[in-house]
Amino acid sequence: MSHGVLPATAPLGLPVVHLVDDEAVVRNAIAWLLRTRRLLAEPHESAEAFEAMLAARGDAILSAPTCVLLDMRMPGGMSGLQLFERLIEQRLLAVMPVIFLTGHGDVATAVAAIQQGAFDFVEKPFSDNSLVDRIERALAASRATLEARRAGALMRQRLTELTEREREVMMLVIDGRPNKLIAHALDISVRTVEVHRARVFEKMGVKSAVELANVLREHGAQRPP
């Protein structure tokens, strides 16, 4: 299953909390609680049902901040821990933070899961306020990751739109060379350098060489070769 990055220009959708628990009473109670806090909840009766949803939606799952409220023990099928391990394999934890619902006997296991990348765990019976606070933090983390990935994808896309000459000028601008030295290095006029420099800044959405270097570094976009 592919989980790429959706177009950076598309706005993110409303946050969604996926509830994975084999007990309908628990799913219904948490869904009701989240509705009272104006949070969208999507219940799943099993880990298998949640996985089927992921497979059906593909990259669309990245269109909105999400988190997973996951029961650690679900007898009769895939356990919450097994589903968590599959999410690790698919590298989804950053965009889809997992909060475990645990019983007292599962606390040590939940702590170990946090060391593997789980966002948090909530022990049953839980405080409504504490649960919602954790969910809101997980959704905020998901949003930050999605926005950072989209920004990085946009920077890389903009790099591909530069002409070969603009790439050459860009490299020398990032190195801190003044226009006169760039013109000498490329055997072109200073005026031509100024034109290419302006086009690079416009295409990359920046106003200075320092800003250009910073956004490339911040978003993980590679300098042109």
Disulfide bonds with the S-S distance in Angstrom:
none
